[in-house]
Amino acid sequence: MRSRLILASLVVVVVNAAGCGDSSHETVKPEAMLDAAAAHPISSAETDVDLRLELGGAAQLSGPLQVRLSGPYVSGGGRQIPKFDWSLKASALGFPVGGRAISTGTNVYLSIYGDDYQVGTDAVAAANERIGAATIHPRSWFGRARVEGQGHEGGEDCERISAPLRGDAVARDIAPFLGGLGLAEPPGVSGRATACIGFDDRVLHEIEVGAVLDIPPADRGALQGTSSIAVDLDAVFSDIGESQTISVPRHGGYRPIRDLAIALNDLGVSIPL
């Protein structure tokens, strides 16, 4: 009997410790936290990103595409694409891929399969022009929010806030960037997002998104019959606001990114050229 009493007491202690680990912070209204994070966008950070894409209706890519990115990031300030220097690990059709992705804000470089490619300054300049002309309000993407608990992400204690995605707001903001995919109209968007926002700095330290993009029937031909795209994203940000080093490629010999698309098409992964 005594041993059972001791065991029961230990269980109570463990359960209480697990339940009270985050009790040093008072809960903040979720809408106020989201407003604060929107007012303090991330200027720079060390990033860890896990992305999973699954295409519905695309026979050429029947399995999911998984990508992991890790490295420094510097915001483009709404004027251009961000700068980054990311190590890249990916898996598609059972093939593991390792490489590196670098953005200078005016060009993007990709090293993969031992070969080096670049998007090109003209293409990036066109993208930057669209970014500069676009009006994006990520805060409006969140529907009615609720607190899901507390966490510790990116080195900071943070409040977890979950909300459904406002599909019309997301579709409106991403519409200017879909021209390059050959889409005539934005896809339907549904899903949910969870943000972990720091108690002390009121900055986003993690974002998790589970969403489905429904491709309009008229546009499915441009995406090789793809009817939907399921997106699962988990991004963690640390060292926010600190100086980040982007190692700009110094050697030449970068081939146009079109060559990579041709190589993927030869492997059976159809990419619009």
C-alpha positions in Angstrom: 0.0 0.0 0.0 2.8 2.4 0.9 4.5 1.8 -2.5 1.3 2.5 -4.3 0.8 5.7 -2.4 4.3 6.8 -3.3 3.8 6.0 -6.9 0.5 7.9 -7.0 2.2 10.9 -5.4 5.0 10.8 -8.1 2.4 10.7 -10.9 0.6 13.7 -9.5 3.9 15.6 -9.2 4.8 14.8 -12.8 1.4 15.7 -14.2 1.4 19.0 -12.3 4.9 19.8 -13.5 3.9 19.1 -17.1 0.8 21.2 -16.8 2.4 24.2 -15.1 5.6 24.5 -17.2 4.4 27.5 -19.1 2.5 29.2 -16.2 5.0 32.1 -15.9 3.2 33.9 -18.7 -0.3 35.2 -18.6 -2.5 34.5 -21.6 -2.9 37.4 -24.0 -5.9 38.0 -26.2 -5.1 36.3 -29.5 -6.3 39.1 -31.7 -4.0 41.5 -29.9 -1.1 39.2 -30.3 -1.7 38.8 -34.1 -2.0 42.6 -34.4 1.3 43.1 -32.6 3.1 40.5 -34.7 1.8 42.2 -37.9 3.2 45.5 -36.6 6.6 43.9 -36.0 7.5 42.0 -39.2 10.6 39.9 -39.3 13.5 41.9 -40.8 16.1 39.1 -40.5 16.3 35.7 -38.9 17.9 32.3 -38.9 15.2 30.1 -40.5 14.2 26.4 -40.5 11.5 25.6 -42.9 9.7 22.2 -43.6 7.4 22.2 -46.6 5.3 19.4 -47.9 3.3 19.6 -51.2 1.0 17.1 -52.6 -0.6 17.6 -56.0 -4.1 16.1 -56.7 -4.8 14.9 -60.2 -1.2 15.2 -61.4 -0.1 11.8 -62.7 3.5 12.9 -63.2 4.0 13.6 -59.5 1.8 11.1 -57.7 3.7 11.3 -54.4 4.4 14.3 -52.1 7.2 16.7 -52.6 9.1 17.4 -49.3 11.6 20.2 -48.9 13.6 21.3 -45.9 15.4 24.7 -45.9 17.7 26.0 -43.3 19.8 29.2 -43.1 19.8 33.0 -42.8 17.0 35.2 -44.2 16.8 39.0 -44.8 13.4 40.5 -45.7 13.0 42.4 -49.0 10.9 45.0 -47.2 8.0 44.6 -49.6 10.1 45.9 -52.5 11.9 42.7 -53.6 12.2 39.1 -53.0 14.0 38.3 -49.7 17.7 37.5 -49.5 18.6 34.1 -48.1 21.3 31.5 -48.1 19.6 28.1 -47.4 20.8 24.6 -47.4 18.3 22.4 -49.1 17.1 18.9 -48.7 14.3 17.5 -50.8 12.6 14.3 -51.7 10.3 13.6 -54.7 9.4 10.4 -56.5 11.6 8.6 -54.1 14.7 10.5 -55.0 16.6 12.4 -52.2 18.1 15.7 -53.3 20.6 17.9 -51.5 21.7 21.4 -52.5 21.8 25.1 -51.8 19.5 28.0 -52.6 20.8 31.6 -52.5 19.0 34.9 -53.2 20.7 38.2 -53.4 17.4 40.0 -53.9 18.2 40.6 -57.6 19.0 37.0 -58.6 18.4 33.5 -57.3 21.0 30.7 -57.5 20.3 27.0 -57.1 22.9 24.2 -56.7 21.5 20.7 -57.1 22.7 17.4 -58.3 26.2 18.9 -58.5 25.0 21.4 -61.1 24.6 25.2 -60.7 21.6 27.2 -62.0 20.4 30.8 -61.8 16.9 32.2 -62.3 18.4 35.4 -64.0 18.2 39.1 -63.1 15.5 39.8 -65.7 13.1 37.2 -64.3 13.8 38.3 -60.7 13.4 42.0 -61.7 10.0 41.2 -63.1 9.1 39.4 -59.8 10.3 42.4 -57.8 8.2 44.7 -59.9 5.1 42.6 -59.0 6.1 42.6 -55.4 6.5 46.4 -55.3 3.1 46.9 -56.9 1.3 44.3 -54.8 -0.6 45.1 -51.6 -0.2 42.2 -49.2 -1.9 42.1 -45.7 -1.0 38.7 -44.0 -2.8 39.8 -40.9 -6.1 39.7 -42.9 -5.4 36.0 -43.7 -6.4 34.9 -40.2 -10.0 34.4 -39.3 -11.4 34.3 -35.8 -8.4 33.2 -33.6 -8.1 31.3 -30.4 -5.3 30.5 -28.0 -4.0 26.9 -28.2 -1.5 27.0 -25.4 2.1 28.1 -25.0 5.4 27.0 -26.5 9.1 27.7 -26.8 10.2 28.3 -30.4 13.1 30.1 -31.9 14.6 30.5 -28.4 11.6 32.4 -27.0 8.5 31.7 -24.9 5.5 32.2 -27.1 1.7 32.0 -27.2 0.2 29.6 -29.7 -2.7 31.1 -31.7 -4.8 29.1 -34.2 -7.2 30.5 -36.7 -8.9 29.4 -40.0 -7.5 30.9 -43.1 -9.7 33.5 -44.8 -9.5 32.0 -48.3 -10.7 35.1 -50.1 -8.0 37.3 -48.5 -5.2 34.8 -49.2 -6.4 34.4 -52.8 -6.6 38.2 -53.3 -3.0 38.8 -52.1 -1.4 35.9 -54.0 -3.2 36.6 -57.3 -0.5 39.1 -58.6 2.1 36.3 -58.4 0.3 33.6 -60.3 0.8 35.0 -63.7 4.1 33.1 -64.1 2.2 29.8 -63.6 -0.2 30.5 -66.4 -3.3 30.8 -64.1 -6.1 33.0 -65.2 -7.7 33.3 -61.8 -6.6 32.6 -58.2 -7.3 29.2 -56.7 -9.7 28.6 -53.9 -8.0 28.5 -50.5 -9.0 26.7 -47.3 -7.2 25.6 -44.3 -5.8 26.6 -40.9 -2.8 28.4 -39.5 -1.1 28.3 -36.1 1.3 31.1 -35.0 3.6 31.1 -32.0 4.1 34.8 -31.0 6.7 35.8 -28.4 5.4 37.1 -25.1 8.2 39.5 -24.6 8.9 40.7 -28.2 5.5 40.2 -29.8 7.2 38.8 -32.8 6.3 35.6 -34.8 8.6 32.7 -33.9 6.8 29.9 -35.6 4.1 29.5 -38.2 2.4 26.3 -39.1 0.0 26.2 -42.1 -2.2 23.4 -43.4 -4.0 24.5 -46.5 -5.5 23.2 -49.8 -5.5 25.2 -53.0 -8.3 24.2 -55.4 -7.3 24.9 -59.0 -10.1 26.3 -61.1 -11.0 23.8 -63.9 -10.1 26.3 -66.7 -6.5 26.5 -65.3 -5.8 22.8 -64.6 -4.3 22.3 -68.1 -1.6 24.8 -67.4 -0.5 22.7 -64.4 -0.5 19.4 -66.1 -4.0 18.4 -64.9 -3.4 19.4 -61.2 -6.8 19.9 -59.5 -5.5 20.8 -56.1 -2.4 21.4 -54.1 -2.2 20.4 -50.4 0.4 22.5 -48.5 1.8 21.7 -45.1 4.3 24.3 -43.9 6.2 24.7 -40.6 8.7 27.6 -40.3 10.7 28.5 -37.2 12.5 31.8 -36.8 15.4 32.5 -34.4 18.0 35.2 -33.9 15.3 37.7 -35.1 16.6 41.1 -36.0 20.2 40.1 -35.8 22.7 40.6 -38.7 22.7 37.7 -41.2 25.4 36.8 -43.7 24.3 36.0 -47.2 27.2 34.4 -49.1 26.9 35.6 -52.7 28.3 33.1 -55.3 31.5 34.4 -56.7 32.2 31.8 -59.4 30.6 31.8 -62.8 29.2 28.9 -64.8 25.6 29.1 -63.6 23.2 27.7 -66.2 19.7 29.1 -66.8 17.0 27.5 -64.6 15.2 26.4 -67.7 17.9 23.7 -68.1 16.8 22.3 -64.8 13.2 22.2 -65.9 14.2 20.4 -69.0 16.1 17.8 -67.0 13.1 17.3 -64.7 10.8 16.9 -67.7 13.2 14.2 -69.0 12.8 12.4 -65.6 9.0 12.5 -66.0 8.3 15.5 -63.7 6.5 17.9 -66.0 7.5 21.5 -65.4 6.0 24.4 -67.4 8.7 25.9 -69.5 
